[in-house]
Amino acid sequence: MLMKKASFIGLSALLLTGMTAGCSQSPDAGGTSSDATGSKNKDLKVMMSYHASMEQFKGSDNMNDNKLTKEIREKSGLNVKYESLPKDNPSQKVSIVLASGDVPDLMRINGKSDYFKLAKQGAFEPLDELIAKYIPNVSQMNSKEVLDATRYEGKIYGLPHRVAQKVGAGILSRSDMMQELGIQEPKTMDEFYAAMKTIKEKKNIAPLTAKASNPGTFLQSFLPFAGAFGVGTTTVVKDGKLEFSWVQPEFKEFLATMKKWYDEGLIDQEFSINKDEKEKMINGTAAFSISYWADAMAIDRSIKEKKSGGTIRFLAPVTGKNGQSGVPEEAVAGGSYWVIPKQAKNKQGAAEYINYIYGTDADKLLTYGIEGQDYKVENGKVIQTPEQSNEIPWRTLYFLGDSDPSFFARLEAKGFLPYYQPLEPFKRNREETVFSPSVEAYDTKFSELRNFMEENALKFIMNKRSLDEFDKFVQEFNAKGGKAAIDAMNGWYTKK
């Protein structure tokens, strides 16, 4: 569900200037030479996670034999062979592979819990020395803070598969409706409330639609408003310790406001059973939604197809009475990790392969394909049609993480950039637990606690439980493991 960098600067400039690499004992930090490896063992086995793009090869091409893998082998100097974990029960397969002794040299581990469990069992090679000797490009892909979040007993055992996406969802508006009614862009919660009142009065619709029928979707549908109360992230810092946002007095205030909006018909009365928010934004029976940037493109295109004159625009997160605002920043760590198994036969080669794939030469190859075939360069700028980009959708298989240039290039090729970029300048709030190791008492209880919170939040808003019972809800939440979970997480946080 759930990056902190400067706003997007020109893609061509990024591609021309590249990213600065540190000092290296490796022959080629950028990976631009066929002599990029110093490893005597040139054979390398890489085990990937299953991805649907593995089914998108055409003709005789496959995961191990296509124009990109040929280029990777030539430029890296390594005879790389790729394998895939199964689509179903990959964790079980990982355990079987690691126990067999016949292990790959590099493999992807999904999930923070599995990564730390296996690191604790001694399944992985510590990477600190290998990074220092052979992976100078690591700083181009992961910050020190992100790398530190992978440490077990002080050592790095895996490199996170970086996610370049910095923002996810925002307050989407039917800007044509606001313009028609002379409504200025609301900056505060009070102004947003006034805008909804005007729209309801003039258009006779519930202005704010949402979807909350599935676990985890309630908060996603109202996050900017929770952010205005300072409780838009899972945890908050109080008196130097982490606390669950969901049991704070400010969360009760947030729920009281949502209840008021619901009671006054300003929130779609079907929001708790909605599976999708797009339809009502498209047909004009809603004026606002909390929408993901990819959904915004779908909404916009459908509106244009209807030729109704409708337009959409993302609004900045509205501020609360204390000036608080924002949405959670997207998670940069904890999703999956690249590891070198302890029993791997070619650890140096694995490290040098990582360094090559992290380099600017490989990044450009995997982003655009082969120059002259998949793109051309004019005046120093890459020119690639959407058709050319879509011809090699499987290229993302070979990334070990997103770089910013590759991410923005894919957004541009698929038409998402005009919907993603407007969200970038908006305030984003940090969730501290993203950077924690696996904390069993917290991780194993999280989904149950979140679902319990959402179940009761819906009841409070829809008048099925009185907000006078909020303190009782807090007691119930803690009795279900909330207090034990946050106390365990603070065992990490207070030492950090």
N, C-alpha and C positions, 0 to 999 in steps of 0.2 A: 504494500500500500504506500507503504511508505517507501549540495556541492557548493561549494562556496568559491566562485571564481568571478572574475570581472565579466561585464556584459560582453556579448558576442561582438568581436571585431571582425573585420572582413575575412572571409574564408580564404580568399586568395592570398592575403597577407600572411595568414597562419601557415599556409602550405609553403609559401616562399621562405619564410623565416625559420620555420620548424620550431623546435623546442630545445632549450639548452640542455646538453648532456653533461654529466659530471666527469671527473677524471676516470680513466679506465686502464686496466691492465689487459682488457680484451682488445684484439686487433682492430675491431671496428664497432664503435658504440652505436652508430646509426644503422648498421647492418646493410651497407651498400655494396659489399664485396663478396665474391664467392669464397674468399678466405676469411669469412667472418667468425669461424670457429677455430679454436686451438685444440679442441678435443681430438685425441687420437682415434677414439671410437666415433665413427660418423653415423652409426645407426641409432635412431631415436624413435621410441614408441610413445605416442601421445594419446591419452584416453579422454574423450570429450563427453559432455552431457548430451543426451538426445535433444535434438531440436527439429522442428517441423521442416526447416529448410533443407534437411538431409534428404527430403523426398522431392526436392525441386530440381535435381540435376536432369539434364536433357541428353539424349543420345547415349553415347558411350561414356560420358563423363560420370565420375563418382567421387566420393569423398577423398580418395587417395590418388585419383588420376584426373586432373583438369589443368587448365592453363595457369591457375594461381598456385597450385601445389608444385608444379614444375618450376615456377619462378622462385617459390620459397626454398625449394631444395637447392637450386643453383646459387641463390644469393646468401643463404645461411650456411651453405657448405655441409649440410646435414641431410642424411637420407631418412626423412621423416615418414613414419607410417602412422596413420590415424585410425583409431578405433572409437566406438561409441558405447556408452552405457545404454542399457535398455530404456525404453520409454516408461515402463512400469517398474516400481520397486528398485530404483537405482541404488539406494542406500544398501540394500541387501546384496546387490551385485558388488558394490565397493568392498564390503566386508569379505565376500568370497574371494575376490581378486587379491586383496591384501593378505589374506590368510594362506593363499596358494603358494606364495613365493615367486610366482611368475607375474611380476608386476610391470606396469608401464614405467617409463622414465619421468613422465609428467602426467598428472591427472587432475581433473576438476572435482572438487568436493562441494556439494550443495548444502547450504545451511550452517549456521553458526554452531548449533548443538553438535552435529556430526563432526565438524572440523575440530572443535576443542576436545571432544570425546576421544577421537582418534589420535590427536596430538598427545593427549595425556597417556594413551596406551603405547606411545613410542613408535607409531606407524610411519611417521614422516621424518625426513632429514631436516635438521635445523638449517635455515637459509642464510643466517647472518654473514658467514664467511663467503658463501657463494655469491651473495649480493655484492659484497665488497670487492670481490675479485672479478666477477663476470657479468654483473647486471647493473652497470652504471645508469642505464636508461630507466631504472625503477623510479627515479624521482620525476620522470615525465608522466608517469601513470598514477602514482600514489604518493600522497603527502606523508610526512613523518607521523602525523597523528593517526592516519588511517593504518599505516604499517604497525604502529604501536598497539593498535586495537587487535592485531592478530597474535600478539605475543602470549605464549604460555610459559610460565615460570621464567620470564625474561627473554625468551627466544622467539624469533619469528619462524613459524613452520609453514606458512602459506602466504601467497600474494593474492589480495582480493581481486576478483574480476570487477574492475571499475565500472560504475554506471555514470555516464557523463550527464545524464538528465538532472537538472538542478531544480526544476519546478514541475508540478503536476497539474493541479486544478486551481481555478479561481472563480470569482463571481462573474458569470456571464450575463450580459444584459441584452434585451431587444432594444437596441439603441434607437431604432426607428420609432418605437412606441414612446420612448422618453422624449425624443425630439418633437413628436406630434403634440405631446401634452406639455411641452415647455419645461420639462424636468431637468434640472442641472445634475451633473454627476454627483451622487451622494458621497461625502467624505467621512461621515460619522454614522454611528448606529442610529442616532436620532434622525438624521437626514435620510437615511435609508428607510426608516420606518415611515417618514412623511411621504417619501416617494411611493412606497407601496400603498399607502392610504389613498393617494391621489389616483393611482392606477386602478385600484379596486373600485373607487367611486365612479371613475370615468369609463372604465372598460367592463366593469362587472365580472372580473376574473380574480382568482387567487393569484397574486403576482409572483410568489415564490414557489416553485415546484422543487421536488426532491425525490430521492429514491432511498428507501430504507428497509427493503424487504429481505435483504440477505445480511448475514453476520458481517460486521465491519463497515457496512455502508451508511449507517446512521451518522457517525462522526464525519465521514467523508462528505456528506451532504450539507453539513453545517459548520465545517472547520473555520472558515474566516470569521464567523460570528462568535464561535468559542474563543478564537484568537483575540477578539476585541475585549474579552474578559480575562485574558492572560492564561487561558486553559485550553489552548488549541493544540498542544502537544500532549503526549501520553503522561509525561512527568513534568513537574516544575521543581525548581530549587528553592527551598525555604530554610533559612538558618543554616546554610551550608550542607543541607541534606536533600536528597530527592524525595518527593512525595508524589503519589498518583494525583494527577489533575482532577480525576473524576470524583474525588471525595473532598474537594476543597469548597469553602463557602462561595468562591467565585463561580464554581461550576453550578451550584444551586442558582445563582443569579442568572447565569446563562440559560439554564432550563426554564426559569421563571419568565424570561424574555421570550423564549421560543413558545412557551405556553400562551403568553399574551397574544403573540402574532397568530398562533393557531386558533385561539378562541375568537379572534376578530376576523377570521377568514382570510388572513393575509398569506398563510401557508396552505398549499394544496392539501385538501382534506384527505386525499388518498395517498399522501407521501409515504405512509408506513407500509403500504402494499405495492407501491410502484417499483418495478424492476428497471425502469429506464426514465430518464428525464428529458430525452431529446424530443420526443413527439410533441409535447406541449409547447416547447420552445419553438419548434418548427411551425406549428399551426397557429401560434399566437395566443394560445389560451394560458400562457404564462409569460412573464416579463423577465424573470431572473431564475437562474439555477447555478449550482456549484458544479461546474463542468470541467472535465479533463480537456487538455488542448486538442487531443485527437478527436474527441467527441465534438468540440467546437467546429472543427473542419467539416464533419459530417452534417452538423446542424446548418452551417452556413451554405453548404452546397445544396442541401435539400430546399432551403428557403429560396435560393436563387433559381432552382428548377421550377418552383411554384410561381415565380415572377410576380410575387406579391408586393415587392418593394421593401421587404423586410431586411434589416441589417442587424448584425450583432457586434458586441464589443466587450472585452474584459474590463472590469472595474478594479481599481486598487482596493485591497482589503480595507474595510471600514474600521475606524478607530472607536474605542470605547471611552468611557468617562475618564479613565486615567491615561489616555493616549496610547493604549496598547492596541496592537493589531498584528496581522500577519497570518501566514499559513506555514505548516511544517516544511522544512527543507527536505528534499528527497534523500533517502538513505544512501550513503556512499560506501558503506561497508556492511558485512554480515550476510550478504546474499549467497555468495559462493567464493571458493578459494582455489587457486592453483597450487598444487603441492608436488613435491618430489618424494616418492615413497622411500622409506629407509633402505629397502632392498633393491632399489633401482640400479641398473648396470651402468648407466651413463649420466651421472649427476652433473658433471661439468657440461656435457652436451645439452642437457635440459636447461641449465642456467643460461648457456649461450643462445639457445633457441628463444628463450623468454626475452633476452636482451634484443635479439634481432626483431622479434615481433613487436616489441615496444618501440623500436626505432622509427624514424620518420619515413624511411624508404618503404618498409613493410606496411606502415600505416597508410601510406598513399596507395600502395598496391591493393590492399584489402578494402580501401574506401572506394576506389574508382576502377580497379581492374588494370588492364594492359593499355598503355598509351598507344594510340593509333588504331586499336581495336574497339576499346570501350569508352574512350574519351580522346579529346585533343586539347592542346594548350595553345591559347592565343593571347599574346601580350602578357605572358606570365600567369594567365588565369585558366583554370581547368574548365573546359566546356564539355558538358555531358548531358545528353537528353534523358528525360525520364525513362524512355524505352531502353536506352543503353544501361541505365542504372538497374532497371528491373530485370534485365537479361541475366544478371548474375546475383540473384537474391541470396544465394548460398554463401557468398563471400564472408558474411558475418560469422560463419562457423569458426573461422580461423583467428579471429580476434581473441586476445587474452584480456580484453577489457576495452571500453570505449575511450578513445581520445576525443577531445572537444572538436577538432576539425572533422573527424570521421562522423561523429554524431550529427553535427550541423549539416554536413554534406548529405547525409541520408534524409534528414528532415527536409532539406531543400528539394531533393530529387522527388520526394513523395508528396510535396506540396504542404507540409506541416509547418514550415518556418513562420509564415504570417500569423499562425495561431499560437505558436510556442513563444516567439520573441516578446510579445506584449506582456507576458507574465514575468519575464526575467527581472525587471527592475523592482518588482514588488517585494515588500518585506517578508523574509522567511525566518522562521524560528527554529532553533536547534533542539533536537531531541537527544539528550545526553546518552541514553541507553544504547543508541546506535553504535557507540564507540566502546561498549563494554565487552568483556569476554562472555562466554556462555555462563549464565548463572542459573543453575538448575531450578531452584525454588521459584524463580521469576519466570523463566522460559516455559516450564511445564504448566504453569498456571495462567499464563497470559491470555490465551484465547478464551478460557472459561471466564476469567474476570472481565474481559472486554465484553463478552456476550451478555454477562449478567448486568453490567453497567448499561448497555444499549437497551436491553429488555426493559429495565426500570426507567431509563430516560424517556422511552416512548410512552410508558405508562404515565409519567409525570406530565409530559407535554399534552397528552390526549385525555387527561382527566380521569385516568383509570387508577391512579394512585395519587394521593394528596402530597404536595411538596412539603407539607408539615411533617411528613415521615422521612425527610431527607436524612436526618441524623440516624434514624433506624436503618435506612439503606446503607449508610456508611458502616454501621456495626455489622450488618450482614455481609457486606463486601469484605471487610477485614476478617470475619469469621470464615469466609470461603478461601482464605489464603492471601488476601490482599496485603495485610500487614507483614506477614512472613515473607512475601515476595519482595516488597520494597525494602525491608530490613536486609534481606540477602543482597539486593542490588547495592545498597549503601555500603555493604562490606567492601565492594569494589570502589564506589564513587568517593567515599570519604578518604580513601588511601590515595586516590588519583591526584 
